[in-house]
Amino acid sequence: MFEVVISVLSAFLTRFKSRARLEAEVLALRHQVNILNRTASKRVRFTGFDRLLFVWLYRLWPELLGSVTIVRPETVVRWHRQGFRVFWRWKSRGVAGRPRIPKQVQDLIREISLVNRFWGAPRIHGELLKLGIEVAQSTVAKYMVKQRRPPSQSWKTFLRNHANGIAAIDLFVVPTVNFKLLFGLVILRHDRRLIVHVGGTSLPTAEWISRQISEAFPWESSPTYLIRDRDAAYGEVFKRRLRAIGIRDRPTARRSPWQNGYVERLIGSIRRECLDQVIVFSERHLRRVLTEYSYYYNTMRTHRSLRKDTPTGRPVKRQGDIRRFAHLDGLHHSFARI
């Protein structure tokens, strides 16, 4: 850049020099260039400003190409054409082509294509039209996420689609005040983590468990599958009752409580939040405690797996005074607007 400025200043000062002096300077400069051409072994490197100066001189006086020795005339002409293309490319920037769609629409197209793996560009385009977003179908195909393999649902989606027809049952031991052992029973639906039935007894026979099944699942409300462990209490009478109701018996593998994880997690909650905090006196007392806790669990206690909702569904209230309600004689408290 500095050399270009010096050259421009020199050209301006030549207007104040005599013609004889100018011819002498031109002769000396040409001779110096000829000496450099003879001795230089490397190719001459030009900067962008050097090319710009030669192109500017070529535009003003095209006949000067004959006096240029360090570069060929066709090179100067090529520089000029390259500058012409760069100039018009810069002048026409951002004009041609389709306008870019907003970033929010691009993210929405990607989200729709990710959560609906079976959808192609036409269906996503139709969904956008219903949302009042008018874009071309080719634009949707450009921004949607391409699937590298055939679309497949996740295990989480697969299990949730089948949870509505699955229930689980299990027994657990409860010590009493006089060190005797009682047995609690809980039946849970998988879809909403809803406690369907609770019970307590000192002797869990197959006949008693069969009656609990009949009370928990009236006609046309029974699940398709019932998951249980291989306890000897689930005898032949229990299995016949399941077949009569239309429930398919699905016992877990031996010594595999993790295969019935939902109900095992529920029993852990019952112990930590209820039975470990009270002393059970009798079967009647156990049934009352389990019934009160199941009501609190189903209607008031929020669950992370249900997106902070309750198994029975708890509506959001924004009006009214906030009141506190005690459950299990003050062991737990809930809050609601009245």
C-alpha positions, -999 to 999 in steps of 0.1 A, spaced: 0 0 0 28 24 8 45 17 -25 13 26 -43 10 59 -25 46 67 -34 39 59 -70 8 81 -71 27 110 -55 55 106 -80 31 107 -109 16 139 -94 50 156 -91 60 148 -127 37 176 -138 62 200 -124 93 185 -142 107 193 -176 102 170 -206 139 162 -209 141 152 -173 111 130 -176 125 112 -207 158 107 -188 140 92 -158 119 69 -181 151 57 -198 167 50 -164 137 32 -151 135 10 -182 171 1 -180 168 -8 -143 138 -31 -152 158 -48 -180 187 -55 -155 162 -70 -130 147 -92 -157 181 -105 -166 192 -112 -130 160 -123 -113 157 -161 -110 123 -162 -92 89 -153 -104 79 -118 -95 52 -116 -68 24 -90 -71 2 -78 -44 -34 -68 -48 -25 -31 -49 1 -38 -76 -26 -55 -98 -50 -26 -91 -25 0 -102 -17 -18 -135 -54 -23 -142 -61 14 -135 -33 24 -158 -46 0 -185 -81 15 -182 -67 50 -187 -40 44 -213 -43 10 -229 -13 17 -251 10 15 -220 8 -23 -222 37 -22 -247 60 -6 -221 54 -31 -193 82 -56 -191 78 -75 -157 44 -87 -167 28 -98 -199 0 -77 -215 -25 -107 -214 -18 -110 -177 -30 -74 -171 -60 -80 -193 -68 -112 -172 -65 -92 -140 -90 -67 -154 -115 -94 -163 -112 -110 -129 -118 -76 -112 -148 -72 -134 -163 -105 -123 -155 -98 -86 -171 -63 -89 -204 -76 -103 -205 -106 -79 -202 -81 -51 -228 -58 -66 -253 -86 -71 -248 -102 -37 -279 -113 -18 -303 -106 -47 -305 -138 -65 -321 -170 -51 -348 -176 -26 -350 -155 6 -339 -174 37 -366 -185 60 -365 -175 97 -344 -195 122 -375 -203 142 -391 -220 111 -359 -240 105 -358 -252 140 -395 -262 138 -389 -282 107 -360 -301 124 -381 -307 155 -411 -321 135 -388 -344 115 -371 -357 147 -402 -364 167 -421 -379 137 -397 -404 122 -422 -417 97 -430 -383 82 -415 -371 50 -413 -337 34 -449 -336 20 -465 -344 54 -443 -319 73 -451 -294 46 -488 -300 52 -484 -297 89 -467 -263 85 -495 -251 62 -520 -260 90 -499 -239 114 -501 -209 90 -464 -212 78 -462 -210 41 -429 -224 28 -420 -245 -3 -419 -283 1 -384 -282 -13 -374 -259 16 -388 -284 40 -368 -312 24 -337 -290 27 -340 -283 65 -355 -316 77 -333 -341 95 -323 -369 72 -326 -404 87 -296 -425 80 -315 -457 87 -351 -468 86 -372 -450 112 -377 -469 145 -394 -460 177 -374 -459 209 -378 -484 237 -393 -457 258 -420 -451 232 -426 -488 228 -431 -494 265 -454 -464 269 -476 -476 241 -481 -509 259 -482 -496 295 -520 -491 293 -526 -528 293 -501 -538 319 -506 -541 357 -484 -555 384 -490 -572 418 -467 -579 447 -467 -588 484 -445 -573 511 -439 -580 548 -449 -556 575 -439 -562 612 -465 -554 639 -462 -539 674 -460 -574 690 -434 -586 664 -458 -606 643 -456 -605 605 -484 -592 583 -485 -591 545 -494 -561 525 -506 -564 489 -505 -537 462 -518 -538 426 -504 -511 403 -513 -500 367 -482 -491 347 -496 -463 324 -504 -437 352 -486 -454 381 -521 -457 397 -526 -478 428 -556 -499 419 -560 -519 451 -543 -524 485 -549 -550 511 -535 -566 542 -536 -601 557 -518 -624 581 -520 -654 556 -519 -646 519 -535 -676 503 -544 -680 466 -581 -677 475 -575 -644 493 -554 -630 465 -581 -641 439 -607 -620 458 -584 -590 458 -581 -594 420 -618 -595 416 -622 -563 437 -594 -545 418 -606 -553 383 -644 -553 377 -656 -564 343 -643 -545 313 -616 -528 334 -591 -555 336 -556 -551 320 -542 -574 293 -512 -586 313 -504 -590 350 -468 -591 361 -460 -610 393 -431 -629 409 -431 -666 415 -443 -666 451 -460 -698 461 -490 -678 473 -501 -674 437 -516 -709 434 -538 -726 409 -570 -708 422 -553 -675 414 -543 -685 379 -579 -698 372 -593 -665 383 -570 -646 360 -580 -668 330 -617 -662 339 -613 -625 339 -593 -625 307 -559 -615 321 -527 -631 309 -505 -642 337 -468 -631 332 -446 -643 361 -410 -629 362 -379 -650 361 -366 -664 394 -347 -640 416 -353 -611 392 -372 -584 411 -360 -558 386 -384 -573 360 -412 -560 381 -395 -527 388 -426 -504 389 -443 -521 417 -410 -527 435 -404 -489 433 -439 -483 447 -433 -507 477 -401 -488 484 -421 -455 485 -447 -471 508 -420 -481 532 -400 -449 532 -430 -425 533 -455 -445 553 -447 -478 570 -413 -468 583 -429 -439 601 -457 -457 619 -462 -488 641 -488 -512 628 -511 -528 654 -533 -551 634 -546 -561 600 -573 -535 602 -548 -509 611 -526 -519 582 -555 -518 557 -565 -483 570 -529 -470 567 -524 -484 532 -558 -471 520 -551 -436 532 -516 -436 517 -530 -449 484 -555 -420 483 -527 -395 490 -504 -412 464 -531 -412 437 -546 -378 441 -520 -355 458 -485 -368 453 -469 -356 421 -446 -378 401 -417 -369 379 -425 -397 354 -459 -381 349 -444 -346 343 -452 -335 378 -488 -347 377 -507 -372 399 -519 -406 388 -555 -395 388 -547 -361 372 -546 -330 393 -559 -298 376 -540 -265 379 -559 -239 399 -548 -202 398 -577 -187 418 -586 -190 454 -569 -192 488 -542 -218 494 -552 -243 521 -532 -271 537 -546 -306 542 -532 -333 564 -529 -369 554 -521 -400 575 -528 -379 607 -503 -352 597 -475 -375 583 -479 -358 549 -495 -325 539 -509 -313 506 -519 -278 494 -548 -267 473 -567 -236 464 -602 -233 477 
